[in-house]
Amino acid sequence: MVALSLKSMVKSMFGFSALSALSTNKAAVSVLVIASALLVSQVQAATNSSHHRTKKAHATKSSAHKSKAHVSKTAHAKLSKKSKHKVLAAKASKQHTAQLAEDTRPSAGDIAGLKHIDALALASNVAFVVDQDSSKVLFEKNAEVSLPIASITKLMTSLVVVEAKQDLNEMIEITNEDLDKEKGTGSRLAIGAKLSRADLLHIALMSSENRAASALGRSYPGGLPAFVAAMNAKAKQLGMNDTSYVDSSGLSSKNVASARDLVKLINAAYQYPLIREYSTDSKYAVNPKGKQLLEYGTTNKLVASSDWNIGLQKTGYIAEAGRCLVMQAIIEGRAVVMVFLDSKGKYSRLADAGRIKKWITAMHPEG
């Protein structure tokens, strides 16, 4: 191609006759060399320009592709995040609706017709307040009625574990046997998680962790049946004549007791510093073997309040029991044990405790 262009150039510059005389005309040869060099330079420049345009086009295309991919990835991330929020919102809404439905179901106390107004306008169908040292009754409302006690059960669970002197460092694995087959509730403790008996006891008392309570009962010598038998034997020993247990978690509405009986349980559990400590912690983290760190919080926000001096506590809730709370607290220098069963509303049991505290503070009843 270069040769043909060279011929054309020479032809245009010197004519056909000059071309024929190239072999004998040195001047013409020199001119031909210069023309050749000029042509090669032009061809190279044209080639470089074409290569530059092609490279630029590829770069622009690649940049556009990357930009499009980034936009697509960002849009997908935003969509995924939005979808995740929608799923979480829907789940929370479903749980809230289910909770409202449970809260409106009549409790065992409602069915028994226990509703009535008391002097302090408590929201609990049952209330019993006693001076811990003298056993003097300070306030009483339906204290003799045996009702479902939900997770207040876990106080007896802890008492049996501690008094059996089982190894608190022993690792216990959560199994399918610990799943809630009574209410179908979930748990943050996955099947296969391994915790020490001490950790299980801690979160069972502080956070009312049901699978932890189940594992404590299941790992007792003789299994859960033997553990439940030990719970009922202890209740009988303490003179809790209106009390009966069928599980270690309190999920069954067949776990029942009267407020009078529960004061006896509180006094017995209070003798053990470990139960006092675990029940009144506000936060605790566990590290199940092979699982991620889990942080737990108390189910009773009063333990973290500077207005309260609480020595032992436990909350409980299932629809049949209503909202329940038992506590030992120092009020005006006085050790007081209080029991609230079948309270209406999520925070009403705590409000009832506040009403009792205010009443005792104002009255200063003599021991």
C-alpha positions as CSV (number, residue, x, y, z in Angstrom):
1,M,0.0,0.0,0.0
2,V,2.9,2.4,0.8
3,A,4.6,1.5,-2.5
4,L,1.4,2.3,-4.5
5,S,1.1,5.6,-2.7
6,L,4.7,6.3,-3.4
7,K,4.2,5.7,-7.1
8,S,1.2,8.0,-7.1
9,M,3.2,10.8,-5.3
10,V,6.1,10.6,-7.7
11,K,3.8,10.5,-10.6
12,S,2.1,13.6,-9.5
13,M,5.4,15.4,-8.7
14,F,7.5,14.4,-11.7
15,G,5.2,12.8,-14.2
16,F,5.5,9.3,-15.8
17,S,8.8,10.0,-17.6
18,A,10.5,11.0,-14.3
19,L,9.4,7.7,-12.8
20,S,11.0,5.8,-15.7
21,A,14.2,7.7,-15.1
22,L,14.5,7.0,-11.4
23,S,17.2,4.4,-11.8
24,T,19.5,6.8,-13.5
25,N,18.5,10.1,-12.0
26,K,20.0,10.5,-8.5
27,A,18.1,13.7,-7.7
28,A,14.8,11.9,-8.4
29,V,15.9,9.1,-6.1
30,S,16.5,11.6,-3.3
31,V,13.2,13.1,-3.8
32,L,11.6,9.7,-3.7
33,V,13.3,8.9,-0.4
34,I,12.0,12.1,1.1
35,A,8.6,11.4,-0.2
36,S,8.7,7.9,1.3
37,A,9.7,9.2,4.7
38,L,6.9,11.8,4.6
39,L,4.4,9.2,3.7
40,V,5.5,6.7,6.4
41,S,5.3,9.5,8.9
42,Q,1.7,10.3,7.8
43,V,0.7,6.7,7.9
44,Q,2.1,6.2,11.4
45,A,0.4,9.4,12.7
46,A,-2.9,8.2,11.2
47,T,-2.4,4.8,12.8
48,N,-1.6,6.3,16.3
49,S,-4.6,8.6,16.0
50,S,-6.9,5.6,15.1
51,H,-5.4,3.6,18.0
52,H,-5.9,6.5,20.5
53,R,-9.6,6.9,19.4
54,T,-10.2,3.1,19.8
55,K,-8.5,3.1,23.2
56,K,-10.5,6.1,24.3
57,A,-13.7,4.5,23.1
58,H,-12.9,1.3,25.0
59,A,-12.2,3.3,28.2
60,T,-15.4,5.3,27.8
61,K,-17.3,2.1,27.4
62,S,-15.6,0.4,30.3
63,S,-16.3,3.5,32.5
64,A,-19.9,3.5,31.5
65,H,-20.2,-0.2,32.3
66,K,-18.6,0.2,35.7
67,S,-20.8,3.2,36.4
68,K,-23.8,1.3,35.4
69,A,-22.7,-1.7,37.6
70,H,-22.1,0.6,40.5
71,V,-25.5,2.2,40.1
72,S,-27.1,-1.2,39.8
73,K,-25.2,-2.5,42.9
74,T,-26.2,0.6,44.9
75,A,-29.8,0.3,43.8
76,H,-29.8,-3.3,44.8
77,A,-28.3,-2.6,48.2
78,K,-30.9,0.1,48.8
79,L,-33.7,-2.2,47.7
80,S,-32.3,-5.0,49.9
81,K,-32.1,-2.6,52.9
82,K,-35.6,-1.3,52.2
83,S,-36.9,-4.9,51.9
84,K,-35.1,-5.8,55.1
85,H,-36.7,-2.9,57.0
86,K,-40.1,-3.9,55.6
87,V,-39.7,-7.5,56.8
88,L,-38.6,-6.3,60.3
89,A,-41.4,-3.8,60.5
90,A,-43.9,-6.5,59.4
91,K,-42.5,-8.9,62.0
92,A,-42.7,-6.3,64.7
93,S,-46.2,-5.4,63.8
94,K,-47.2,-9.1,63.8
95,Q,-45.6,-9.6,67.2
96,H,-47.3,-6.4,68.6
97,T,-50.7,-7.6,67.2
98,A,-50.2,-11.0,68.8
99,Q,-49.2,-9.4,72.1
100,L,-52.3,-7.2,72.1
101,A,-54.4,-10.2,71.4
102,E,-52.9,-12.1,74.3
103,D,-53.3,-9.1,76.6
104,T,-57.0,-8.9,75.9
105,R,-57.5,-12.6,76.7
106,P,-59.1,-13.2,80.1
107,S,-56.6,-14.5,82.6
108,A,-57.3,-17.2,85.2
109,G,-57.9,-14.4,87.7
110,D,-60.5,-12.8,85.5
111,I,-62.3,-16.1,85.0
112,A,-62.3,-16.6,88.8
113,G,-63.9,-13.1,89.1
114,L,-61.1,-11.5,91.2
115,K,-61.5,-8.0,89.8
116,H,-62.3,-5.4,92.4
117,I,-61.1,-2.0,93.4
118,D,-58.7,-1.7,96.4
119,A,-57.6,1.3,98.5
120,L,-54.5,1.9,96.4
121,A,-56.2,1.3,93.0
122,L,-53.7,-1.4,92.0
123,A,-53.9,-2.8,88.6
124,S,-53.0,-6.3,89.8
125,N,-55.8,-8.8,90.7
126,V,-53.6,-10.1,93.5
127,A,-51.2,-8.3,95.8
128,F,-49.5,-9.3,99.0
129,V,-46.9,-7.1,100.9
130,V,-45.1,-8.3,104.0
131,D,-42.4,-7.0,106.3
132,Q,-39.6,-9.5,105.7
133,D,-38.2,-9.5,109.2
134,S,-41.5,-9.6,111.3
135,S,-43.7,-11.3,108.7
136,K,-46.3,-8.7,109.4
137,V,-48.8,-8.3,106.6
138,L,-48.8,-4.7,105.3
139,F,-51.2,-5.1,102.4
140,E,-53.3,-7.9,101.1
141,K,-55.6,-8.5,98.1
142,N,-56.7,-12.0,97.1
143,A,-53.5,-13.4,98.5
144,E,-54.9,-16.9,99.2
145,V,-56.0,-17.7,95.6
146,S,-53.8,-20.1,93.7
147,L,-53.2,-18.8,90.2
148,P,-50.7,-19.4,87.2
149,I,-47.4,-17.8,88.0
150,A,-45.6,-17.9,84.7
151,S,-41.8,-17.2,85.0
152,I,-42.0,-16.6,88.7
153,T,-41.5,-20.4,88.5
154,K,-37.8,-19.8,87.7
155,L,-37.2,-18.7,91.3
156,M,-37.9,-22.3,92.4
157,T,-35.9,-23.6,89.5
158,S,-32.9,-21.6,90.7
159,L,-33.4,-22.8,94.3
160,V,-33.4,-26.4,93.3
161,V,-30.3,-26.0,91.2
162,V,-28.3,-24.2,93.9
163,E,-29.4,-26.5,96.7
164,A,-28.5,-29.6,94.6
165,K,-25.0,-28.2,94.4
166,Q,-24.6,-29.1,90.8
167,D,-21.4,-28.0,89.1
168,L,-22.0,-24.5,87.9
169,N,-19.0,-24.7,85.5
170,E,-20.4,-27.7,83.6
171,M,-21.2,-26.9,80.0
172,I,-24.7,-27.7,78.9
173,E,-25.9,-27.9,75.3
174,I,-29.3,-26.6,74.2
175,T,-31.2,-29.3,72.4
176,N,-34.6,-29.8,70.7
177,E,-35.9,-30.9,74.1
178,D,-35.6,-27.3,75.2
179,L,-37.9,-25.9,72.5
180,D,-41.1,-24.4,73.7
181,K,-43.8,-26.9,72.8
182,E,-46.3,-25.3,75.2
183,K,-46.6,-21.7,73.7
184,G,-44.4,-21.9,70.6
185,T,-42.2,-19.0,71.8
186,G,-38.7,-18.4,70.3
187,S,-35.4,-17.9,72.0
188,R,-32.0,-16.3,71.2
189,L,-30.3,-19.5,72.3
190,A,-30.0,-21.7,69.2
191,I,-30.0,-25.4,69.2
192,G,-26.5,-26.6,69.7
193,A,-25.5,-23.6,71.8
194,K,-23.4,-24.5,74.8
195,L,-23.3,-22.5,78.1
196,S,-22.1,-23.2,81.6
197,R,-24.8,-24.0,84.2
198,A,-24.0,-20.7,85.9
199,D,-24.7,-18.7,82.7
200,L,-27.9,-20.6,82.1
201,L,-29.0,-19.8,85.7
202,H,-28.0,-16.1,85.2
203,I,-30.0,-15.4,82.1
204,A,-32.9,-17.5,83.3
205,L,-33.3,-15.3,86.4
206,M,-32.3,-11.9,84.9
207,S,-33.8,-12.2,81.4
208,S,-36.3,-15.0,82.0
209,E,-34.7,-17.1,79.2
210,N,-37.0,-20.1,78.8
211,R,-34.6,-22.5,77.0
212,A,-32.0,-21.8,79.7
213,A,-34.5,-22.8,82.4
214,S,-35.5,-25.9,80.4
215,A,-31.9,-27.0,80.0
216,L,-31.3,-26.5,83.8
217,G,-34.2,-28.9,84.5
218,R,-33.2,-31.4,81.8
219,S,-29.6,-31.6,83.0
220,Y,-30.7,-32.5,86.5
221,P,-29.9,-36.1,87.6
222,G,-32.9,-38.1,86.4
223,G,-33.9,-35.4,83.8
224,L,-36.8,-33.0,83.8
225,P,-39.3,-35.3,85.5
226,A,-36.9,-35.7,88.5
227,F,-36.3,-32.0,88.5
228,V,-40.0,-31.1,88.6
229,A,-40.5,-33.7,91.4
230,A,-37.7,-31.9,93.4
231,M,-39.4,-28.5,92.8
232,N,-42.7,-29.8,94.2
233,A,-40.9,-31.5,97.1
234,K,-39.2,-28.2,98.0
235,A,-42.5,-26.4,97.8
236,K,-44.0,-28.9,100.3
237,Q,-41.0,-28.5,102.5
238,L,-41.5,-24.7,102.6
239,G,-45.2,-25.1,103.4
240,M,-46.3,-23.9,100.0
241,N,-49.6,-25.8,100.1
242,D,-51.3,-24.0,97.3
243,T,-48.4,-24.6,94.8
244,S,-47.8,-27.0,92.0
245,Y,-45.2,-27.3,89.3
246,V,-45.1,-29.2,86.0
247,D,-42.1,-27.6,84.3
248,S,-39.0,-25.5,85.0
249,S,-39.7,-22.5,82.9
250,G,-43.2,-21.5,83.8
251,L,-44.6,-21.7,80.3
252,S,-47.4,-24.0,81.4
253,S,-50.4,-22.4,83.1
254,K,-50.4,-25.5,85.4
255,N,-47.6,-24.0,87.4
256,V,-49.6,-22.3,90.1
257,A,-49.2,-20.8,93.5
258,S,-50.8,-18.3,95.8
259,A,-49.2,-15.0,96.8
260,R,-48.9,-16.2,100.4
261,D,-46.9,-19.2,99.1
262,L,-44.6,-17.0,96.9
263,V,-43.5,-15.0,99.9
264,K,-42.2,-18.2,101.4
265,L,-40.3,-18.9,98.2
266,I,-38.8,-15.4,98.0
267,N,-37.6,-15.7,101.6
268,A,-36.0,-19.1,100.9
269,A,-34.3,-17.9,97.6
270,Y,-33.1,-14.7,99.3
271,Q,-30.8,-16.8,101.5
272,Y,-28.5,-17.5,98.5
273,P,-26.3,-14.6,97.4
274,L,-26.0,-16.1,93.9
275,I,-29.8,-15.9,93.3
276,R,-29.9,-12.4,94.7
277,E,-27.0,-11.3,92.4
278,Y,-28.3,-13.0,89.2
279,S,-31.9,-11.8,89.6
280,T,-30.9,-8.2,90.2
281,D,-28.3,-7.8,87.4
282,S,-29.4,-5.3,84.7
283,K,-27.1,-6.6,81.9
284,Y,-25.1,-9.7,81.1
285,A,-23.4,-11.2,78.1
286,V,-22.9,-14.9,77.3
287,N,-20.8,-16.5,74.7
288,P,-22.3,-19.8,73.6
289,K,-19.6,-22.2,72.4
290,G,-19.3,-21.8,68.6
291,K,-21.9,-19.0,68.5
292,Q,-21.7,-15.2,68.6
293,L,-21.7,-13.2,71.8
294,L,-25.3,-12.6,73.1
295,E,-26.1,-9.6,75.3
296,Y,-29.1,-9.9,77.7
297,G,-30.9,-7.3,79.8
298,T,-33.2,-7.5,82.8
299,T,-37.0,-7.9,82.4
300,N,-37.4,-5.5,85.4
301,K,-36.2,-2.0,84.8
302,L,-36.6,-1.0,88.4
303,V,-33.4,-2.8,89.3
304,A,-31.4,-0.1,87.5
305,S,-33.3,2.7,89.1
306,S,-31.6,4.8,91.7
307,D,-35.0,5.1,93.4
308,W,-35.0,1.5,94.4
309,N,-32.9,-0.8,96.5
310,I,-33.9,-4.3,95.3
311,G,-32.4,-7.4,96.8
312,L,-34.2,-10.0,94.7
313,Q,-36.8,-10.0,92.0
314,K,-38.5,-12.0,89.3
315,T,-41.0,-11.1,86.6
316,G,-43.4,-13.4,84.7
317,Y,-46.0,-13.4,82.0
318,I,-48.2,-15.7,80.0
319,A,-51.8,-14.9,79.0
320,E,-53.3,-17.1,81.7
321,A,-51.2,-15.5,84.5
322,G,-51.2,-11.8,83.4
323,R,-48.3,-9.7,84.3
324,C,-46.5,-10.9,87.5
325,L,-43.8,-9.5,89.7
326,V,-42.2,-10.5,93.0
327,M,-39.5,-8.4,94.8
328,Q,-37.6,-8.0,98.0
329,A,-36.7,-4.3,98.5
330,I,-35.6,-1.9,101.2
331,I,-38.1,0.9,101.7
332,E,-37.5,3.5,104.4
333,G,-34.9,1.2,106.0
334,R,-37.4,-1.7,106.1
335,A,-37.0,-5.0,104.2
336,V,-40.3,-5.6,102.4
337,V,-41.4,-8.5,100.3
338,M,-44.1,-7.8,97.7
339,V,-46.0,-10.0,95.3
340,F,-48.2,-8.9,92.4
341,L,-50.1,-11.4,90.2
342,D,-52.4,-11.0,87.2
343,S,-51.7,-7.3,86.6
344,K,-53.2,-5.7,83.5
345,G,-50.9,-3.7,81.1
346,K,-47.2,-4.1,80.3
347,Y,-45.9,-1.7,83.0
348,S,-48.8,-1.9,85.5
349,R,-47.0,-4.3,87.8
350,L,-44.1,-1.9,88.1
351,A,-46.5,0.9,88.7
352,D,-48.2,-1.1,91.4
353,A,-44.8,-1.6,93.1
354,G,-44.3,2.2,92.9
355,R,-47.7,2.7,94.6
356,I,-46.9,0.4,97.4
357,K,-43.5,2.0,97.9
358,K,-45.1,5.5,98.0
359,W,-47.8,4.3,100.4
360,I,-45.2,2.7,102.8
361,T,-43.0,5.8,102.6
362,A,-46.0,8.0,103.5
363,M,-47.5,5.8,106.2
364,H,-44.3,4.7,108.0
365,P,-46.2,1.7,109.4
366,E,-44.6,0.4,112.6
367,G,-43.1,-3.1,112.6
